[in-house]
């Protein structure tokens, strides 16, 4: 997991309260948030509940709600978390937390509506469910051939949270794959490196022999054109599914 760093303490209070800034940036975030005893997603949830229970419903809670969303906590999950905590922390605190959570998850809509909105942003069709390769994906993907002559070009669409398994492109000569991101937000990772976020206009060049995966962000639909680079004796080797830890380890 990427190391958590914080500089807000020194930026805001470095001159006025250097000791407090040190405890905030170096101890609270530098050491506690990086302790391996709990993963980042769990820490985000615990922090949200602790702040809510303490009646802290200002920018601090909103900041940690945003962190929770980035860590993969869905709108449905945060609603259940706040509702459960409200029974123990107090109903008014639940209302206050929901007011902020609605802002943070404002762009989240029903799956059917989100798919239609994503499709409207595409210049290529979403296509049919990618059932032929479903065993190599976590979540639902869709496939639309754009070109099957000269160079294979396919529009691949991932629902939120969907990603393909680790895989490797092989070829005796040439080969590999190019991804052109066309809509939504996605993720890409090569073996031994942190995952990176993808946006429309990004281009990913994947050489042969590189173990990798790609898919959607937890809270966004994502589409890319998958371009098959011509090669001799090209093949694709499918490997293990992407773990939740690797999926959330965003650069």
C-alpha positions in Angstrom: 0.0 0.0 0.0 1.2 3.5 -0.8 2.6 5.3 2.3 0.2 7.9 3.8 1.8 11.4 4.1 0.4 14.6 5.5 1.7 18.2 5.5 -1.4 20.1 6.7 0.0 20.5 10.2 3.1 22.3 9.1 1.3 24.2 6.4 -1.3 25.6 8.8 0.4 25.6 12.2 4.1 25.1 11.5 5.0 28.5 12.8 2.4 28.9 15.5 2.4 25.4 17.0 5.4 23.4 15.6 5.0 20.6 18.1 1.3 20.1 17.3 2.2 20.1 13.5 4.9 17.5 14.2 2.4 15.2 16.1 -0.2 15.6 13.4 2.0 15.1 10.3 4.6 12.7 11.6 2.9 10.7 14.4 -0.8 10.6 13.7 -0.5 10.3 9.9 3.1 9.4 9.4 3.1 6.4 11.9 -0.4 5.6 13.0 -2.0 5.7 9.6 0.8 3.6 8.1 0.6 0.9 10.8 0.1 -2.4 9.0 -2.3 -3.7 11.7 -5.2 -2.3 9.8 -5.7 -1.5 6.1 -6.4 2.0 4.8 -10.1 1.3 4.0 -10.7 0.1 7.5 -8.9 3.1 9.0 -11.1 5.4 7.0 -14.3 3.8 8.2 -13.2 3.7 11.9 -12.2 7.4 11.7 -15.5 8.4 10.1 -17.4 6.7 12.9 -15.1 8.1 15.7 -15.5 11.7 14.4 -19.3 11.2 14.1 -19.6 9.8 17.6 -17.6 12.7 18.9 -19.9 15.2 17.3 -17.2 16.4 14.9 -19.2 17.1 11.7 -17.1 19.9 10.2 -14.5 19.8 7.4 -12.6 17.1 9.3 -15.4 14.6 8.9 -15.9 15.6 5.2 -12.2 15.1 4.6 -12.3 11.6 6.0 -15.5 10.8 4.2 -13.8 11.8 1.0 -10.9 9.5 2.0 -13.3 6.7 2.6 -14.8 7.1 -0.9 -11.4 7.1 -2.5 -10.6 3.9 -0.6 -13.5 2.2 -2.2 -16.4 2.7 0.3 -19.6 2.9 -1.7 -22.6 5.0 -1.2 -24.6 2.0 0.0 -21.8 1.1 2.5 -21.5 4.6 4.0 -25.2 4.8 4.4 -25.2 1.5 6.3 -22.2 2.6 8.4 -23.7 5.9 9.4 -27.1 4.3 10.1 -25.6 1.7 12.3 -23.4 4.2 14.2 -26.3 6.5 14.7 -28.1 4.0 17.0 -25.1 4.1 19.3 -23.7 7.6 18.8 -27.0 9.5 18.6 -29.6 10.2 15.9 -28.8 13.9 15.4 -25.1 13.0 14.8 -26.3 10.6 12.1 -28.3 13.3 10.4 -25.3 15.6 10.5 -23.0 13.0 9.0 -25.5 12.2 6.3 -25.6 15.8 5.2 -21.9 15.7 4.5 -22.0 12.2 3.0 -24.6 13.2 0.5 -22.3 15.9 -0.8 -19.3 13.5 -1.0 -21.3 10.8 -2.9 -23.5 13.3 -4.8 -22.3 12.0 -8.2 -23.3 8.4 -7.4 -26.6 7.4 -9.1 -28.5 4.2 -9.6 -26.5 1.6 -11.7 -28.9 1.7 -14.7 -28.9 5.5 -14.8 -25.1 5.6 -14.4 -24.6 3.2 -17.3 -26.9 5.3 -19.5 -25.0 8.5 -18.5 -21.7 6.8 -19.3 -23.0 5.5 -22.7 -24.1 9.0 -23.6 -20.5 10.2 -23.2 -19.1 7.6 -25.5 -18.5 7.9 -29.2 -18.3 4.1 -29.4 -21.0 1.6 -28.3 -20.8 -0.1 -25.0 -21.6 -3.4 -26.7 -22.8 -6.7 -25.3 -21.9 -8.3 -21.9 -18.4 -9.7 -22.2 -19.6 -13.2 -21.3 -16.9 -15.1 -23.3 -14.2 -13.7 -20.9 -16.4 -13.3 -17.8 -14.2 -15.9 -15.9 -11.3 -13.6 -16.2 -13.0 -10.5 -14.8 -14.2 -9.4 -11.3 -17.5 -7.6 -12.0 -19.4 -7.0 -15.3 -17.6 -5.8 -18.4 -18.9 -5.1 -21.9 -17.2 -5.6 -25.3 -17.8 -3.8 -28.6 -15.6 -4.6 -31.7 -14.6 -1.4 -33.4 -12.3 -3.0 -36.0 -11.4 -6.6 -36.7 -9.4 -6.0 -39.8 -5.7 -5.0 -40.1 -5.5 -4.2 -36.4 -7.9 -5.4 -33.8 -9.6 -2.5 -31.9 -12.2 -3.2 -29.2 -14.1 -0.8 -26.9 -14.1 -2.4 -23.5 -16.3 -1.0 -20.8 -16.1 -1.8 -17.1 -18.8 -1.2 -14.5 -17.6 0.5 -11.2 -15.2 -1.8 -9.4 -14.8 -4.2 -12.3 -11.3 -5.2 -13.4 -9.7 -8.0 -15.4 -7.4 -10.6 -13.9 -3.6 -10.2 -14.0 -2.5 -11.2 -17.5 0.4 -11.2 -19.8 0.6 -10.7 -23.6 3.0 -13.0 -25.4 4.5 -12.9 -28.9 7.6 -14.2 -30.6 8.0 -10.8 -32.4 6.0 -7.5 -32.1 2.8 -7.9 -30.1 1.6 -6.2 -26.9 -1.4 -3.9 -26.4 -2.3 -0.2 -26.4 -5.1 1.2 -24.2 -6.7 4.5 -25.2 -8.9 5.8 -22.4 -12.1 7.3 -23.8 -14.5 7.8 -20.8 -14.8 7.6 -17.1 -12.0 6.8 -14.6 -10.0 3.6 -14.6 -7.0 2.0 -13.0 -3.9 0.2 -14.4 -1.2 -1.6 -12.7 2.0 -3.5 -13.7 3.4 -6.2 -11.5 5.6 -4.8 -8.8 4.4 -1.2 -9.3 1.6 0.8 -7.7 -1.7 1.1 -9.5 -2.3 4.4 -11.3 -5.6 6.2 -12.2 -6.6 6.6 -15.8 -8.6 9.4 -17.4 -10.0 10.1 -20.9 -7.1 10.9 -23.2 -4.6 8.7 -21.4 -2.6 6.2 -23.4 -1.1 3.1 -21.9 1.5 1.1 -23.9 1.8 -2.5 -22.7 4.8 -4.5 -24.0 4.8 -8.2 -24.3 5.8 -10.1 -21.2 4.6 -7.5 -18.7 2.1 -8.8 -16.1 -0.6 -6.3 -15.6 -4.4 -5.6 -15.1 -6.8 -2.8 -15.9 -10.3 -1.8 -15.0 -12.7 0.8 -13.5 -12.3 2.9 -10.4 -14.6 1.8 -7.5 -17.0 4.7 -8.1 -16.9 5.2 -11.8 -17.7 3.5 -15.1 -14.8 3.3 -17.4 -14.1 2.6 -21.1 -11.0 2.2 -23.1 -10.1 1.1 -26.6 -8.0 -2.0 -26.5 -5.7 -2.1 -29.6 -4.0 -5.3 -30.4 -0.4 -4.7 -31.6 0.3 -7.1 -34.5 2.8 -9.8 -33.6 4.0 -13.3 -34.5 2.4 -16.1 -32.5 0.6 -13.8 -30.2 -1.3 -15.1 -27.2 -2.7 -14.0 -23.9 -1.9 -15.7 -20.6 -4.6 -15.2 -17.9 -3.4 -15.3 -14.3 -4.9 -14.9 -10.8 -7.6 -12.3 -10.0 -6.6 -8.9 -8.6 -6.8 -8.8 -4.8 -8.7 -6.1 -3.1 -5.4 -4.8 -1.6 -3.8 -4.5 -5.0 -7.0 -2.9 -6.4 -7.1 -0.2 -3.7 -3.3 0.5 -3.8 -3.7 3.6 -5.9 -0.7 5.8 -6.6 
